[in-house]
């Protein structure tokens, strides 16, 4: 799968989230191995076998759309939850926002929270607010904060906020969501500094699957294991979703250097399981 184009931003909108940096320790290289995160939306019809297939392809977790506005609830959430458990995948839930005012945001948060109340969620489960259909201006920020306040009052502490990079008209400096999740297609990065997760495609490998890189492991690692992973070798094994640019970026080298030391060209296609020299 090729990720084409380049969209960057000089705005540093997320100063409240630490930027991760590569470091060398005694000659070793600190490598960011980005975990894959899938989404199951309102229109998706995933079966247990399809979830097992994603797990076999290296997907570590699924985020299941549970509610939309105040009128829609996913009636298959238990089935999907059990399928993820059976496939040894972590699972999380999200609410698709439809609010336009603060009062509507509070009402939607109560709708989401009350439905979650009887689900006996564990501490690993994160709750995501999806505002990807909205322009993010100062008024929207106030509505987002009102929604978050209600969710916190319910006792849920692990939260995420999903948005489209192109819709940003302000910043999230005063929001306290645990993870910021950008949607930015046809680009080789999230398009903005500081995000924890990046949805880079809605058609992963032609399978009509929305897929993200979970940079910090917020959704794809158990509590205590989230963060950067250390790779002590100079060889990298290609994983599903990898591109030449991403492998080079993860290892702190240029694409040209990666091509040269592996005898590849820009037209080369990576294969899952392929070994690459990265130093």
C-alpha positions as CSV (number, residue, x, y, z in Angstrom):
1,X,0.0,0.0,0.0
2,X,1.5,3.3,-1.0
3,X,1.0,6.4,1.0
4,X,1.4,9.3,-1.4
5,X,1.9,13.0,-1.2
6,X,3.2,15.1,1.6
7,X,1.2,17.4,3.9
8,X,3.0,19.1,6.7
9,X,2.2,21.7,9.3
10,X,4.4,24.2,11.1
11,X,1.9,24.7,13.8
12,X,2.8,23.2,17.1
13,X,-0.8,22.9,18.4
14,X,-0.2,20.1,20.9
15,X,2.3,21.4,23.3
16,X,0.7,19.5,26.2
17,X,1.8,16.2,24.7
18,X,5.5,15.4,24.8
19,X,7.2,14.8,21.4
20,X,9.1,11.6,21.2
21,X,12.7,11.6,20.1
22,X,15.1,9.0,18.9
23,X,18.1,8.4,21.2
24,X,21.2,6.3,20.9
25,X,22.2,4.1,23.9
26,X,25.6,2.6,23.8
27,X,25.6,2.3,20.0
28,X,22.0,0.9,19.8
29,X,19.2,2.7,18.1
30,X,15.9,3.6,19.7
31,X,13.2,2.5,17.2
32,X,9.6,3.5,17.1
33,X,7.7,0.3,16.1
34,X,4.2,1.6,15.4
35,X,1.4,-0.8,16.2
36,X,-1.6,-1.1,13.9
37,X,-5.1,-0.1,15.1
38,X,-8.3,-0.9,13.3
39,X,-11.7,0.8,13.6
40,X,-15.2,-0.8,13.3
41,X,-17.6,2.0,12.3
42,X,-21.3,2.4,12.0
43,X,-21.5,1.1,8.5
44,X,-18.9,-1.8,8.9
45,X,-20.1,-5.4,9.2
46,X,-17.1,-7.3,10.7
47,X,-17.4,-11.0,11.5
48,X,-15.4,-12.9,14.1
49,X,-13.4,-14.5,11.2
50,X,-12.5,-11.1,9.8
51,X,-11.3,-9.8,13.2
52,X,-9.2,-13.0,13.5
53,X,-7.8,-12.2,10.0
54,X,-6.8,-8.7,11.1
55,X,-5.1,-10.1,14.2
56,X,-3.2,-12.5,12.1
57,X,-2.0,-9.6,9.9
58,X,-0.5,-7.9,13.0
59,X,-3.4,-5.6,14.0
60,X,-3.2,-5.2,17.8
61,X,-6.5,-3.6,18.7
62,X,-9.9,-2.4,17.5
63,X,-11.9,0.7,18.3
64,X,-15.6,-0.1,18.0
65,X,-18.1,2.7,17.3
66,X,-20.7,2.3,20.0
67,X,-23.0,5.3,19.7
68,X,-23.7,8.1,17.3
69,X,-25.5,11.2,18.5
70,X,-28.3,10.2,20.8
71,X,-30.3,8.0,18.4
72,X,-28.0,5.2,17.3
73,X,-26.4,2.4,19.4
74,X,-24.3,-0.5,18.0
75,X,-26.4,-3.6,18.8
76,X,-23.5,-5.9,17.9
77,X,-21.1,-4.5,20.4
78,X,-21.0,-7.6,22.6
79,X,-20.4,-9.8,19.6
80,X,-17.6,-7.6,18.4
81,X,-16.1,-7.3,21.9
82,X,-16.0,-11.1,22.3
83,X,-14.5,-11.5,18.8
84,X,-11.7,-9.2,19.8
85,X,-11.1,-11.1,23.0
86,X,-11.0,-14.4,21.2
87,X,-8.5,-13.0,18.7
88,X,-6.3,-11.7,21.7
89,X,-6.9,-8.1,20.6
90,X,-7.5,-5.1,22.8
91,X,-10.8,-3.3,22.2
92,X,-12.1,0.2,22.9
93,X,-15.2,2.1,22.2
94,X,-16.0,5.5,20.5
95,X,-18.8,7.9,20.2
96,X,-19.5,9.7,16.9
97,X,-20.4,13.3,17.8
98,X,-23.4,15.0,16.4
99,X,-23.6,17.9,18.8
100,X,-23.6,21.6,17.8
101,X,-24.1,23.2,21.3
102,X,-22.8,22.6,24.8
103,X,-26.1,21.3,26.0
104,X,-26.2,18.8,23.1
105,X,-22.7,17.7,23.9
106,X,-23.7,17.0,27.5
107,X,-26.7,15.1,26.4
108,X,-24.6,12.9,24.1
109,X,-22.1,12.3,26.8
110,X,-24.8,11.0,29.1
111,X,-26.2,8.8,26.4
112,X,-22.7,7.3,25.8
113,X,-21.8,7.0,29.5
114,X,-25.1,5.4,30.5
115,X,-24.8,2.8,27.8
116,X,-21.2,2.0,29.0
117,X,-22.2,1.8,32.6
118,X,-23.5,-1.8,32.5
119,X,-20.7,-3.1,30.2
120,X,-18.2,-3.8,33.0
121,X,-15.3,-2.2,31.2
122,X,-11.7,-3.0,32.4
123,X,-9.0,-0.5,33.0
124,X,-7.4,-1.1,29.6
125,X,-10.5,0.2,27.7
126,X,-10.3,3.7,26.3
127,X,-13.2,5.8,25.2
128,X,-12.9,7.9,22.1
129,X,-14.8,11.0,21.0
130,X,-15.0,11.2,17.2
131,X,-15.4,14.8,16.0
132,X,-14.0,14.1,12.5
133,X,-17.1,15.5,10.8
134,X,-16.7,18.9,12.5
135,X,-14.7,22.0,11.9
136,X,-12.7,22.6,15.1
137,X,-13.1,26.2,16.2
138,X,-13.2,27.7,19.7
139,X,-16.9,27.0,20.1
140,X,-16.4,23.3,19.2
141,X,-13.6,23.1,21.7
142,X,-15.9,24.2,24.5
143,X,-18.5,21.6,23.4
144,X,-15.7,18.9,23.4
145,X,-14.6,19.9,26.9
146,X,-18.2,19.7,28.1
147,X,-18.5,16.2,26.7
148,X,-15.2,15.1,28.3
149,X,-16.2,16.5,31.7
150,X,-19.3,14.3,31.8
151,X,-17.4,11.2,30.8
152,X,-14.8,11.9,33.6
153,X,-17.7,12.3,36.1
154,X,-18.8,8.8,35.1
155,X,-15.4,7.6,36.3
156,X,-13.8,6.9,32.9
157,X,-10.2,8.2,32.8
158,X,-8.8,6.8,29.6
159,X,-10.0,9.1,26.8
160,X,-9.1,9.9,23.2
161,X,-10.1,12.6,20.7
162,X,-10.3,11.8,17.0
163,X,-10.4,14.6,14.4
164,X,-9.4,15.5,10.8
165,X,-6.2,17.5,10.5
166,X,-7.7,19.6,7.7
167,X,-10.6,20.7,9.9
168,X,-8.4,22.4,12.6
169,X,-9.0,26.1,13.0
170,X,-7.6,26.4,16.6
171,X,-5.7,24.3,19.1
172,X,-6.4,21.8,21.9
173,X,-4.2,23.4,24.5
174,X,-6.9,23.4,27.2
175,X,-8.3,19.9,26.4
176,X,-7.2,17.1,28.7
177,X,-7.9,14.0,26.5
178,X,-5.3,11.3,27.1
179,X,-4.7,10.8,23.4
180,X,-5.1,12.9,20.2
181,X,-5.9,10.9,17.1
182,X,-5.5,12.6,13.7
183,X,-7.1,11.5,10.4
184,X,-5.0,12.5,7.4
185,X,-5.2,10.5,4.2
186,X,-2.8,10.4,1.2
187,X,0.1,11.8,3.2
188,X,3.3,10.4,4.7
189,X,2.6,11.8,8.2
190,X,-0.2,12.9,10.4
191,X,0.2,16.5,9.2
192,X,0.6,18.0,12.7
193,X,3.0,17.6,15.6
194,X,2.2,15.8,18.8
195,X,-0.6,13.4,17.9
196,X,-0.5,9.9,19.5
197,X,-2.4,8.1,16.8
198,X,-2.8,8.6,13.0
199,X,-5.4,7.1,10.7
200,X,-3.6,6.9,7.4
201,X,-6.2,5.0,5.3
202,X,-9.8,3.9,5.1
203,X,-9.0,1.1,2.7
204,X,-6.1,-0.8,4.2
205,X,-4.7,-3.2,1.6
206,X,-8.0,-2.9,-0.4
207,X,-9.9,-4.5,2.5
208,X,-12.2,-1.5,3.2
209,X,-10.7,-1.3,6.7
210,X,-9.9,2.0,8.5
211,X,-6.3,1.7,9.8
212,X,-4.1,3.8,12.1
213,X,-0.6,3.8,13.5
214,X,-0.7,4.0,17.3
215,X,2.5,5.8,17.9
216,X,2.5,5.6,21.7
217,X,0.6,2.3,22.1
218,X,-2.3,4.1,23.9
219,X,-4.8,1.7,22.3
220,X,-2.6,-1.2,21.4
221,X,-0.5,-1.9,24.5
222,X,-1.6,-2.9,27.9
223,X,-1.2,-0.4,30.7
224,X,2.4,-0.1,31.8
225,X,3.8,-1.2,28.4
226,X,2.8,1.9,26.4
227,X,5.6,4.0,24.8
228,X,8.7,3.5,22.7
229,X,10.1,0.1,22.0
230,X,13.8,-0.7,21.9
231,X,15.2,-2.7,19.1
232,X,18.9,-3.7,19.6
233,X,19.4,-5.2,16.1
234,X,20.3,-3.5,12.8
235,X,17.8,-5.6,10.9
236,X,14.1,-4.8,10.6
237,X,11.3,-7.2,9.7
238,X,8.7,-5.6,7.5
239,X,5.2,-5.5,9.0
240,X,1.7,-5.0,7.4
241,X,1.3,-1.4,6.4
242,X,5.0,-0.5,6.2
243,X,6.3,1.8,3.5
244,X,9.9,2.7,2.6
245,X,9.3,6.2,4.0
246,X,7.9,4.9,7.3
247,X,10.7,2.3,7.9
248,X,13.4,5.0,7.2
249,X,11.7,7.5,9.5
250,X,11.4,5.0,12.3
251,X,15.1,4.3,12.2
252,X,16.4,7.8,11.8
253,X,17.8,7.4,8.3
254,X,16.8,8.8,4.9
255,X,14.9,6.9,2.3
256,X,17.9,7.2,0.0
257,X,20.1,5.6,2.6
258,X,17.6,2.8,3.2
259,X,17.4,2.1,-0.5
260,X,21.2,2.1,-0.9
261,X,22.1,-0.3,1.9
262,X,19.4,-2.8,0.8
263,X,19.9,-2.5,-3.0
264,X,16.4,-1.2,-3.5
265,X,14.8,1.4,-5.7
266,X,11.9,3.8,-5.2
267,X,9.8,1.3,-7.3
268,X,10.6,-1.6,-4.9
269,X,7.6,-3.2,-3.2
270,X,8.0,-4.3,0.4
271,X,6.8,-7.8,1.5
272,X,5.6,-8.6,4.9
273,X,8.3,-10.6,6.6
274,X,11.1,-9.1,4.4
275,X,14.3,-8.3,6.3
276,X,15.8,-4.9,5.8
277,X,19.2,-3.5,7.0
278,X,18.6,-0.3,8.8
279,X,22.1,0.7,10.0
